[in-house]
Amino acid sequence: MESHIPKRTNLNATSRKISFEALKTAYLQAAKIVSIYGDKYLPIFERLEKEFIERKKKRDILQRALEIADKNPI
């Protein structure tokens, strides 16, 4: 008998497709949710914060590299 339960999707693959701006919005919304509804939502906030910080760091490093390359042609 075939099951009608949908298969789980790979959330890690999905999360890589989220834009930086969408991630930032979710991060800010999660902070607001924690402030209103309490610390039971901290795990969600922590996960978004970790991803946001990692993406921001990578984005900042890339920006620095591009600026250096523009100012210093080989």
PDB file with one MODEL, atoms N, CA, C and O in Angstrom:
MODEL        1
ATOM      1  N   MET A   1       0.840  -1.180   0.000  1.00  0.00           N
ATOM      2  CA  MET A   1       0.000   0.000   0.000  1.00  0.00           C
ATOM      3  C   MET A   1       0.891   1.252   0.000  1.00  0.00           C
ATOM      4  O   MET A   1       1.843   1.345   0.775  1.00  0.00           O
ATOM      5  N   GLU A   2       0.581   2.175  -0.846  1.00  0.00           N
ATOM      6  CA  GLU A   2       1.389   3.389  -0.994  1.00  0.00           C
ATOM      7  C   GLU A   2       1.022   4.411   0.080  1.00  0.00           C
ATOM      8  O   GLU A   2      -0.153   4.639   0.368  1.00  0.00           O
ATOM      9  N   SER A   3       2.043   5.013   0.658  1.00  0.00           N
ATOM     10  CA  SER A   3       1.833   6.022   1.690  1.00  0.00           C
ATOM     11  C   SER A   3       1.514   7.375   1.063  1.00  0.00           C
ATOM     12  O   SER A   3       2.053   7.722   0.012  1.00  0.00           O
ATOM     13  N   HIS A   4       0.638   8.135   1.713  1.00  0.00           N
ATOM     14  CA  HIS A   4       0.288   9.470   1.237  1.00  0.00           C
ATOM     15  C   HIS A   4       1.013  10.555   2.028  1.00  0.00           C
ATOM     16  O   HIS A   4       0.698  11.741   1.920  1.00  0.00           O
ATOM     17  N   ILE A   5       1.985  10.125   2.822  1.00  0.00           N
ATOM     18  CA  ILE A   5       2.778  11.075   3.598  1.00  0.00           C
ATOM     19  C   ILE A   5       3.883  11.615   2.690  1.00  0.00           C
ATOM     20  O   ILE A   5       4.638  10.839   2.103  1.00  0.00           O
ATOM     21  N   PRO A   6       3.980  12.940   2.572  1.00  0.00           N
ATOM     22  CA  PRO A   6       5.026  13.488   1.703  1.00  0.00           C
ATOM     23  C   PRO A   6       6.415  13.184   2.247  1.00  0.00           C
ATOM     24  O   PRO A   6       6.622  13.114   3.458  1.00  0.00           O
ATOM     25  N   LYS A   7       7.356  13.005   1.336  1.00  0.00           N
ATOM     26  CA  LYS A   7       8.735  12.737   1.730  1.00  0.00           C
ATOM     27  C   LYS A   7       9.357  14.019   2.261  1.00  0.00           C
ATOM     28  O   LYS A   7       9.023  15.123   1.831  1.00  0.00           O
ATOM     29  N   ARG A   8      10.271  13.841   3.207  1.00  0.00           N
ATOM     30  CA  ARG A   8      11.000  15.003   3.760  1.00  0.00           C
ATOM     31  C   ARG A   8      11.913  15.569   2.691  1.00  0.00           C
ATOM     32  O   ARG A   8      12.519  14.833   1.911  1.00  0.00           O
ATOM     33  N   THR A   9      11.997  16.871   2.670  1.00  0.00           N
ATOM     34  CA  THR A   9      12.919  17.510   1.743  1.00  0.00           C
ATOM     35  C   THR A   9      14.232  17.787   2.458  1.00  0.00           C
ATOM     36  O   THR A   9      14.277  17.849   3.687  1.00  0.00           O
ATOM     37  N   ASN A  10      15.272  17.949   1.707  1.00  0.00           N
ATOM     38  CA  ASN A  10      16.573  18.271   2.267  1.00  0.00           C
ATOM     39  C   ASN A  10      16.588  19.761   2.585  1.00  0.00           C
ATOM     40  O   ASN A  10      16.730  20.586   1.683  1.00  0.00           O
ATOM     41  N   LEU A  11      16.446  20.109   3.853  1.00  0.00           N
ATOM     42  CA  LEU A  11      16.364  21.510   4.253  1.00  0.00           C
ATOM     43  C   LEU A  11      17.673  22.248   4.019  1.00  0.00           C
ATOM     44  O   LEU A  11      17.659  23.451   3.756  1.00  0.00           O
ATOM     45  N   ASN A  12      18.802  21.557   4.110  1.00  0.00           N
ATOM     46  CA  ASN A  12      20.072  22.221   3.870  1.00  0.00           C
ATOM     47  C   ASN A  12      20.190  22.686   2.429  1.00  0.00           C
ATOM     48  O   ASN A  12      20.688  23.782   2.175  1.00  0.00           O
ATOM     49  N   ALA A  13      19.749  21.886   1.497  1.00  0.00           N
ATOM     50  CA  ALA A  13      19.787  22.283   0.092  1.00  0.00           C
ATOM     51  C   ALA A  13      18.855  23.466  -0.143  1.00  0.00           C
ATOM     52  O   ALA A  13      19.184  24.371  -0.910  1.00  0.00           O
ATOM     53  N   THR A  14      17.705  23.465   0.506  1.00  0.00           N
ATOM     54  CA  THR A  14      16.755  24.559   0.351  1.00  0.00           C
ATOM     55  C   THR A  14      17.310  25.848   0.942  1.00  0.00           C
ATOM     56  O   THR A  14      17.161  26.916   0.348  1.00  0.00           O
ATOM     57  N   SER A  15      17.948  25.759   2.103  1.00  0.00           N
ATOM     58  CA  SER A  15      18.427  26.959   2.775  1.00  0.00           C
ATOM     59  C   SER A  15      19.498  27.680   1.973  1.00  0.00           C
ATOM     60  O   SER A  15      19.643  28.896   2.103  1.00  0.00           O
ATOM     61  N   ARG A  16      20.250  26.965   1.151  1.00  0.00           N
ATOM     62  CA  ARG A  16      21.294  27.600   0.353  1.00  0.00           C
ATOM     63  C   ARG A  16      20.712  28.475  -0.751  1.00  0.00           C
ATOM     64  O   ARG A  16      21.423  29.305  -1.318  1.00  0.00           O
ATOM     65  N   LYS A  17      19.444  28.304  -1.061  1.00  0.00           N
ATOM     66  CA  LYS A  17      18.819  29.063  -2.130  1.00  0.00           C
ATOM     67  C   LYS A  17      18.166  30.355  -1.633  1.00  0.00           C
ATOM     68  O   LYS A  17      17.689  31.154  -2.439  1.00  0.00           O
ATOM     69  N   ILE A  18      18.140  30.562  -0.340  1.00  0.00           N
ATOM     70  CA  ILE A  18      17.516  31.753   0.231  1.00  0.00           C
ATOM     71  C   ILE A  18      18.443  32.941   0.051  1.00  0.00           C
ATOM     72  O   ILE A  18      19.635  32.851   0.348  1.00  0.00           O
ATOM     73  N   SER A  19      17.906  34.058  -0.433  1.00  0.00           N
ATOM     74  CA  SER A  19      18.728  35.248  -0.640  1.00  0.00           C
ATOM     75  C   SER A  19      19.192  35.821   0.694  1.00  0.00           C
ATOM     76  O   SER A  19      18.601  35.556   1.741  1.00  0.00           O
ATOM     77  N   PHE A  20      20.254  36.608   0.635  1.00  0.00           N
ATOM     78  CA  PHE A  20      20.774  37.244   1.839  1.00  0.00           C
ATOM     79  C   PHE A  20      19.722  38.152   2.460  1.00  0.00           C
ATOM     80  O   PHE A  20      19.558  38.168   3.680  1.00  0.00           O
ATOM     81  N   GLU A  21      19.018  38.898   1.639  1.00  0.00           N
ATOM     82  CA  GLU A  21      17.996  39.815   2.153  1.00  0.00           C
ATOM     83  C   GLU A  21      16.844  39.063   2.821  1.00  0.00           C
ATOM     84  O   GLU A  21      16.337  39.496   3.855  1.00  0.00           O
ATOM     85  N   ALA A  22      16.432  37.942   2.233  1.00  0.00           N
ATOM     86  CA  ALA A  22      15.373  37.130   2.846  1.00  0.00           C
ATOM     87  C   ALA A  22      15.844  36.549   4.178  1.00  0.00           C
ATOM     88  O   ALA A  22      15.077  36.490   5.139  1.00  0.00           O
ATOM     89  N   LEU A  23      17.100  36.123   4.233  1.00  0.00           N
ATOM     90  CA  LEU A  23      17.670  35.605   5.476  1.00  0.00           C
ATOM     91  C   LEU A  23      17.710  36.695   6.538  1.00  0.00           C
ATOM     92  O   LEU A  23      17.369  36.451   7.695  1.00  0.00           O
ATOM     93  N   LYS A  24      18.125  37.896   6.147  1.00  0.00           N
ATOM     94  CA  LYS A  24      18.187  39.020   7.085  1.00  0.00           C
ATOM     95  C   LYS A  24      16.795  39.335   7.637  1.00  0.00           C
ATOM     96  O   LYS A  24      16.637  39.577   8.833  1.00  0.00           O
ATOM     97  N   THR A  25      15.799  39.332   6.768  1.00  0.00           N
ATOM     98  CA  THR A  25      14.418  39.589   7.198  1.00  0.00           C
ATOM     99  C   THR A  25      13.949  38.528   8.188  1.00  0.00           C
ATOM    100  O   THR A  25      13.351  38.854   9.214  1.00  0.00           O
ATOM    101  N   ALA A  26      14.219  37.264   7.884  1.00  0.00           N
ATOM    102  CA  ALA A  26      13.824  36.171   8.784  1.00  0.00           C
ATOM    103  C   ALA A  26      14.531  36.289  10.126  1.00  0.00           C
ATOM    104  O   ALA A  26      13.929  36.046  11.172  1.00  0.00           O
ATOM    105  N   TYR A  27      15.802  36.660  10.099  1.00  0.00           N
ATOM    106  CA  TYR A  27      16.597  36.847  11.315  1.00  0.00           C
ATOM    107  C   TYR A  27      15.996  37.946  12.190  1.00  0.00           C
ATOM    108  O   TYR A  27      15.840  37.768  13.398  1.00  0.00           O
ATOM    109  N   LEU A  28      15.663  39.069  11.584  1.00  0.00           N
ATOM    110  CA  LEU A  28      15.060  40.179  12.334  1.00  0.00           C
ATOM    111  C   LEU A  28      13.677  39.808  12.871  1.00  0.00           C
ATOM    112  O   LEU A  28      13.325  40.174  13.992  1.00  0.00           O
ATOM    113  N   GLN A  29      12.903  39.088  12.077  1.00  0.00           N
ATOM    114  CA  GLN A  29      11.577  38.649  12.520  1.00  0.00           C
ATOM    115  C   GLN A  29      11.695  37.661  13.675  1.00  0.00           C
ATOM    116  O   GLN A  29      10.901  37.711  14.615  1.00  0.00           O
ATOM    117  N   ALA A  30      12.667  36.775  13.615  1.00  0.00           N
ATOM    118  CA  ALA A  30      12.869  35.806  14.696  1.00  0.00           C
ATOM    119  C   ALA A  30      13.228  36.518  16.001  1.00  0.00           C
ATOM    120  O   ALA A  30      12.775  36.117  17.074  1.00  0.00           O
ATOM    121  N   ALA A  31      14.034  37.565  15.910  1.00  0.00           N
ATOM    122  CA  ALA A  31      14.370  38.340  17.109  1.00  0.00           C
ATOM    123  C   ALA A  31      13.113  38.952  17.708  1.00  0.00           C
ATOM    124  O   ALA A  31      12.934  38.951  18.926  1.00  0.00           O
ATOM    125  N   LYS A  32      12.252  39.470  16.858  1.00  0.00           N
ATOM    126  CA  LYS A  32      11.002  40.071  17.327  1.00  0.00           C
ATOM    127  C   LYS A  32      10.099  39.016  17.974  1.00  0.00           C
ATOM    128  O   LYS A  32       9.472  39.273  19.002  1.00  0.00           O
ATOM    129  N   ILE A  33      10.039  37.841  17.368  1.00  0.00           N
ATOM    130  CA  ILE A  33       9.220  36.749  17.917  1.00  0.00           C
ATOM    131  C   ILE A  33       9.721  36.356  19.308  1.00  0.00           C
ATOM    132  O   ILE A  33       8.922  36.139  20.218  1.00  0.00           O
ATOM    133  N   VAL A  34      11.041  36.263  19.473  1.00  0.00           N
ATOM    134  CA  VAL A  34      11.609  35.939  20.793  1.00  0.00           C
ATOM    135  C   VAL A  34      11.253  37.025  21.795  1.00  0.00           C
ATOM    136  O   VAL A  34      10.926  36.730  22.944  1.00  0.00           O
ATOM    137  N   SER A  35      11.316  38.286  21.362  1.00  0.00           N
ATOM    138  CA  SER A  35      11.022  39.382  22.296  1.00  0.00           C
ATOM    139  C   SER A  35       9.552  39.389  22.723  1.00  0.00           C
ATOM    140  O   SER A  35       9.229  39.815  23.832  1.00  0.00           O
ATOM    141  N   ILE A  36       8.671  38.923  21.852  1.00  0.00           N
ATOM    142  CA  ILE A  36       7.233  38.918  22.166  1.00  0.00           C
ATOM    143  C   ILE A  36       6.809  37.632  22.879  1.00  0.00           C
ATOM    144  O   ILE A  36       6.080  37.678  23.870  1.00  0.00           O
ATOM    145  N   TYR A  37       7.269  36.486  22.369  1.00  0.00           N
ATOM    146  CA  TYR A  37       6.752  35.198  22.844  1.00  0.00           C
ATOM    147  C   TYR A  37       7.691  34.418  23.753  1.00  0.00           C
ATOM    148  O   TYR A  37       7.306  33.387  24.304  1.00  0.00           O
ATOM    149  N   GLY A  38       8.906  34.897  23.911  1.00  0.00           N
ATOM    150  CA  GLY A  38       9.790  34.260  24.878  1.00  0.00           C
ATOM    151  C   GLY A  38      10.839  33.337  24.301  1.00  0.00           C
ATOM    152  O   GLY A  38      10.942  33.133  23.091  1.00  0.00           O
ATOM    153  N   ASP A  39      11.618  32.784  25.226  1.00  0.00           N
ATOM    154  CA  ASP A  39      12.805  32.027  24.847  1.00  0.00           C
ATOM    155  C   ASP A  39      12.535  30.645  24.262  1.00  0.00           C
ATOM    156  O   ASP A  39      13.475  29.968  23.845  1.00  0.00           O
ATOM    157  N   LYS A  40      11.296  30.215  24.221  1.00  0.00           N
ATOM    158  CA  LYS A  40      11.037  28.916  23.582  1.00  0.00           C
ATOM    159  C   LYS A  40      11.337  28.978  22.085  1.00  0.00           C
ATOM    160  O   LYS A  40      11.459  27.940  21.435  1.00  0.00           O
ATOM    161  N   TYR A  41      11.456  30.190  21.534  1.00  0.00           N
ATOM    162  CA  TYR A  41      11.778  30.371  20.118  1.00  0.00           C
ATOM    163  C   TYR A  41      13.264  30.657  19.885  1.00  0.00           C
ATOM    164  O   TYR A  41      13.675  30.923  18.756  1.00  0.00           O
ATOM    165  N   LEU A  42      14.068  30.603  20.949  1.00  0.00           N
ATOM    166  CA  LEU A  42      15.503  30.853  20.811  1.00  0.00           C
ATOM    167  C   LEU A  42      16.218  29.900  19.846  1.00  0.00           C
ATOM    168  O   LEU A  42      17.095  30.353  19.110  1.00  0.00           O
ATOM    169  N   PRO A  43      15.890  28.617  19.814  1.00  0.00           N
ATOM    170  CA  PRO A  43      16.588  27.743  18.855  1.00  0.00           C
ATOM    171  C   PRO A  43      16.441  28.207  17.399  1.00  0.00           C
ATOM    172  O   PRO A  43      17.388  28.117  16.617  1.00  0.00           O
ATOM    173  N   ILE A  44      15.280  28.691  17.050  1.00  0.00           N
ATOM    174  CA  ILE A  44      15.071  29.197  15.687  1.00  0.00           C
ATOM    175  C   ILE A  44      15.913  30.453  15.473  1.00  0.00           C
ATOM    176  O   ILE A  44      16.575  30.598  14.445  1.00  0.00           O
ATOM    177  N   PHE A  45      15.881  31.362  16.457  1.00  0.00           N
ATOM    178  CA  PHE A  45      16.674  32.575  16.361  1.00  0.00           C
ATOM    179  C   PHE A  45      18.161  32.247  16.250  1.00  0.00           C
ATOM    180  O   PHE A  45      18.866  32.828  15.425  1.00  0.00           O
ATOM    181  N   GLU A  46      18.638  31.316  17.078  1.00  0.00           N
ATOM    182  CA  GLU A  46      20.051  30.956  17.065  1.00  0.00           C
ATOM    183  C   GLU A  46      20.477  30.399  15.710  1.00  0.00           C
ATOM    184  O   GLU A  46      21.556  30.725  15.215  1.00  0.00           O
ATOM    185  N   ARG A  47      19.639  29.567  15.113  1.00  0.00           N
ATOM    186  CA  ARG A  47      19.961  28.985  13.800  1.00  0.00           C
ATOM    187  C   ARG A  47      20.032  30.076  12.733  1.00  0.00           C
ATOM    188  O   ARG A  47      20.948  30.093  11.910  1.00  0.00           O
ATOM    189  N   LEU A  48      19.068  30.976  12.757  1.00  0.00           N
ATOM    190  CA  LEU A  48      19.073  32.076  11.785  1.00  0.00           C
ATOM    191  C   LEU A  48      20.242  33.020  12.019  1.00  0.00           C
ATOM    192  O   LEU A  48      20.852  33.506  11.068  1.00  0.00           O
ATOM    193  N   GLU A  49      20.553  33.279  13.281  1.00  0.00           N
ATOM    194  CA  GLU A  49      21.673  34.161  13.595  1.00  0.00           C
ATOM    195  C   GLU A  49      22.987  33.571  13.091  1.00  0.00           C
ATOM    196  O   GLU A  49      23.804  34.277  12.498  1.00  0.00           O
ATOM    197  N   LYS A  50      23.183  32.295  13.324  1.00  0.00           N
ATOM    198  CA  LYS A  50      24.411  31.629  12.872  1.00  0.00           C
ATOM    199  C   LYS A  50      24.544  31.741  11.351  1.00  0.00           C
ATOM    200  O   LYS A  50      25.601  32.115  10.842  1.00  0.00           O
ATOM    201  N   GLU A  51      23.489  31.423  10.645  1.00  0.00           N
ATOM    202  CA  GLU A  51      23.509  31.490   9.179  1.00  0.00           C
ATOM    203  C   GLU A  51      23.712  32.923   8.696  1.00  0.00           C
ATOM    204  O   GLU A  51      24.460  33.158   7.748  1.00  0.00           O
ATOM    205  N   PHE A  52      23.051  33.877   9.340  1.00  0.00           N
ATOM    206  CA  PHE A  52      23.174  35.282   8.956  1.00  0.00           C
ATOM    207  C   PHE A  52      24.615  35.768   9.132  1.00  0.00           C
ATOM    208  O   PHE A  52      25.171  36.405   8.237  1.00  0.00           O
ATOM    209  N   ILE A  53      25.212  35.470  10.273  1.00  0.00           N
ATOM    210  CA  ILE A  53      26.585  35.903  10.551  1.00  0.00           C
ATOM    211  C   ILE A  53      27.558  35.274   9.553  1.00  0.00           C
ATOM    212  O   ILE A  53      28.450  35.951   9.042  1.00  0.00           O
ATOM    213  N   GLU A  54      27.385  33.981   9.277  1.00  0.00           N
ATOM    214  CA  GLU A  54      28.266  33.304   8.320  1.00  0.00           C
ATOM    215  C   GLU A  54      28.145  33.910   6.928  1.00  0.00           C
ATOM    216  O   GLU A  54      29.152  34.168   6.269  1.00  0.00           O
ATOM    217  N   ARG A  55      26.917  34.137   6.483  1.00  0.00           N
ATOM    218  CA  ARG A  55      26.709  34.719   5.151  1.00  0.00           C
ATOM    219  C   ARG A  55      27.234  36.138   5.073  1.00  0.00           C
ATOM    220  O   ARG A  55      27.833  36.526   4.070  1.00  0.00           O
ATOM    221  N   LYS A  56      27.012  36.927   6.137  1.00  0.00           N
ATOM    222  CA  LYS A  56      27.481  38.317   6.150  1.00  0.00           C
ATOM    223  C   LYS A  56      29.007  38.355   6.087  1.00  0.00           C
ATOM    224  O   LYS A  56      29.585  39.161   5.358  1.00  0.00           O
ATOM    225  N   LYS A  57      29.648  37.489   6.849  1.00  0.00           N
ATOM    226  CA  LYS A  57      31.105  37.432   6.847  1.00  0.00           C
ATOM    227  C   LYS A  57      31.622  37.096   5.449  1.00  0.00           C
ATOM    228  O   LYS A  57      32.541  37.748   4.954  1.00  0.00           O
ATOM    229  N   LYS A  58      31.036  36.085   4.813  1.00  0.00           N
ATOM    230  CA  LYS A  58      31.446  35.694   3.467  1.00  0.00           C
ATOM    231  C   LYS A  58      31.212  36.830   2.477  1.00  0.00           C
ATOM    232  O   LYS A  58      32.058  37.106   1.627  1.00  0.00           O
ATOM    233  N   ARG A  59      30.075  37.478   2.592  1.00  0.00           N
ATOM    234  CA  ARG A  59      29.745  38.605   1.713  1.00  0.00           C
ATOM    235  C   ARG A  59      30.731  39.756   1.897  1.00  0.00           C
ATOM    236  O   ARG A  59      31.159  40.363   0.916  1.00  0.00           O
ATOM    237  N   ASP A  60      31.095  40.061   3.138  1.00  0.00           N
ATOM    238  CA  ASP A  60      32.051  41.136   3.426  1.00  0.00           C
ATOM    239  C   ASP A  60      33.448  40.805   2.889  1.00  0.00           C
ATOM    240  O   ASP A  60      34.127  41.676   2.346  1.00  0.00           O
ATOM    241  N   ILE A  61      33.875  39.549   3.041  1.00  0.00           N
ATOM    242  CA  ILE A  61      35.178  39.131   2.539  1.00  0.00           C
ATOM    243  C   ILE A  61      35.210  39.244   1.013  1.00  0.00           C
ATOM    244  O   ILE A  61      36.186  39.733   0.444  1.00  0.00           O
ATOM    245  N   LEU A  62      34.161  38.800   0.367  1.00  0.00           N
ATOM    246  CA  LEU A  62      34.075  38.903  -1.091  1.00  0.00           C
ATOM    247  C   LEU A  62      34.143  40.359  -1.534  1.00  0.00           C
ATOM    248  O   LEU A  62      34.841  40.687  -2.493  1.00  0.00           O
ATOM    249  N   GLN A  63      33.427  41.223  -0.844  1.00  0.00           N
ATOM    250  CA  GLN A  63      33.439  42.644  -1.179  1.00  0.00           C
ATOM    251  C   GLN A  63      34.841  43.241  -1.043  1.00  0.00           C
ATOM    252  O   GLN A  63      35.274  44.017  -1.894  1.00  0.00           O
ATOM    253  N   ARG A  64      35.548  42.877   0.030  1.00  0.00           N
ATOM    254  CA  ARG A  64      36.917  43.365   0.210  1.00  0.00           C
ATOM    255  C   ARG A  64      37.824  42.886  -0.914  1.00  0.00           C
ATOM    256  O   ARG A  64      38.633  43.654  -1.434  1.00  0.00           O
ATOM    257  N   ALA A  65      37.692  41.623  -1.288  1.00  0.00           N
ATOM    258  CA  ALA A  65      38.512  41.068  -2.362  1.00  0.00           C
ATOM    259  C   ALA A  65      38.252  41.801  -3.677  1.00  0.00           C
ATOM    260  O   ALA A  65      39.190  42.111  -4.412  1.00  0.00           O
ATOM    261  N   LEU A  66      36.998  42.075  -3.970  1.00  0.00           N
ATOM    262  CA  LEU A  66      36.663  42.786  -5.208  1.00  0.00           C
ATOM    263  C   LEU A  66      37.204  44.210  -5.199  1.00  0.00           C
ATOM    264  O   LEU A  66      37.696  44.694  -6.218  1.00  0.00           O
ATOM    265  N   GLU A  67      37.117  44.885  -4.052  1.00  0.00           N
ATOM    266  CA  GLU A  67      37.654  46.239  -3.935  1.00  0.00           C
ATOM    267  C   GLU A  67      39.168  46.246  -4.123  1.00  0.00           C
ATOM    268  O   GLU A  67      39.699  47.119  -4.809  1.00  0.00           O
ATOM    269  N   ILE A  68      39.857  45.299  -3.532  1.00  0.00           N
ATOM    270  CA  ILE A  68      41.305  45.209  -3.675  1.00  0.00           C
ATOM    271  C   ILE A  68      41.667  44.945  -5.140  1.00  0.00           C
ATOM    272  O   ILE A  68      42.594  45.551  -5.677  1.00  0.00           O
ATOM    273  N   ALA A  69      40.937  44.046  -5.768  1.00  0.00           N
ATOM    274  CA  ALA A  69      41.207  43.729  -7.174  1.00  0.00           C
ATOM    275  C   ALA A  69      40.991  44.942  -8.066  1.00  0.00           C
ATOM    276  O   ALA A  69      41.761  45.163  -9.000  1.00  0.00           O
ATOM    277  N   ASP A  70      39.953  45.733  -7.793  1.00  0.00           N
ATOM    278  CA  ASP A  70      39.688  46.940  -8.584  1.00  0.00           C
ATOM    279  C   ASP A  70      40.781  47.988  -8.410  1.00  0.00           C
ATOM    280  O   ASP A  70      41.129  48.676  -9.370  1.00  0.00           O
ATOM    281  N   LYS A  71      41.321  48.119  -7.221  1.00  0.00           N
ATOM    282  CA  LYS A  71      42.319  49.153  -6.932  1.00  0.00           C
ATOM    283  C   LYS A  71      43.732  48.740  -7.329  1.00  0.00           C
ATOM    284  O   LYS A  71      44.615  49.592  -7.435  1.00  0.00           O
ATOM    285  N   ASN A  72      43.956  47.458  -7.549  1.00  0.00           N
ATOM    286  CA  ASN A  72      45.305  46.943  -7.804  1.00  0.00           C
ATOM    287  C   ASN A  72      45.321  46.029  -9.021  1.00  0.00           C
ATOM    288  O   ASN A  72      45.393  44.809  -8.877  1.00  0.00           O
ATOM    289  N   PRO A  73      45.254  46.598 -10.204  1.00  0.00           N
ATOM    290  CA  PRO A  73      45.295  45.738 -11.391  1.00  0.00           C
ATOM    291  C   PRO A  73      46.659  45.055 -11.516  1.00  0.00           C
ATOM    292  O   PRO A  73      47.690  45.627 -11.163  1.00  0.00           O
ATOM    293  N   ILE A  74      46.643  43.861 -12.010  1.00  0.00           N
ATOM    294  CA  ILE A  74      47.892  43.098 -12.166  1.00  0.00           C
ATOM    295  C   ILE A  74      48.543  43.441 -13.489  1.00  0.00           C
ATOM    296  O   ILE A  74      49.603  42.907 -13.812  1.00  0.00           O
TER     297      ILE A  74
ENDMDL
END
